[in-house]
Amino acid sequence: MRLYRVFTDFSRSKPSLKLAKGRLVDRVRVYVRGGGGGQGAEKYGGIGGRGGSVVVTAHARSGSLVDIARREKRRFVAGSGENATIKRKRGRDGQNQTIRVPVGTMVYNSEDGSVIADLNEDGEHVTVAVGGDGGSIVMENCSGTKGDRKIIVLELKTIADVGLVGFPNAGKSTLLKALSNAEPKVADYPSNIG
């Protein structure tokens, strides 16, 4: 199984790496934006609907981030709130956008690298972009506010169970050191004990 790290340049419309079926993707960068709040009706005292939020949810049946990496544009935008009208004093709230990820996914803020969440249990979720408030007279702003927008990084923690078995001085520690970031003790041990 090959391991790919996929990053997207948002200036291009196509992903930079074509993924074959069955591949494991452990890191994806996506754009998220909460929906804007709806406009209030100042004349009638109406309140605009709240914008939807973008939520990342851990799901036990998801095995990899490949579904997110395969999207043409890695953008997740929640629905905007509806405007208030004469008939409807309160606009409907925008629909939330859910990103389903495997259990064991870390969510990072792309700008500063800070950890937003560590999703380790099935059903655990975090809101990564909050929707904007609907406009109203009380807020002294009848036009709704914009939702949060940011670029986040989803990284799947991969755990491998691997064992190296061999005779003493066979080079197991040297091989491990060459293939990974591990720092095993490498030294000459006597081959004849006793």
Disulfide bonds with the S-S distance in Angstrom:
none
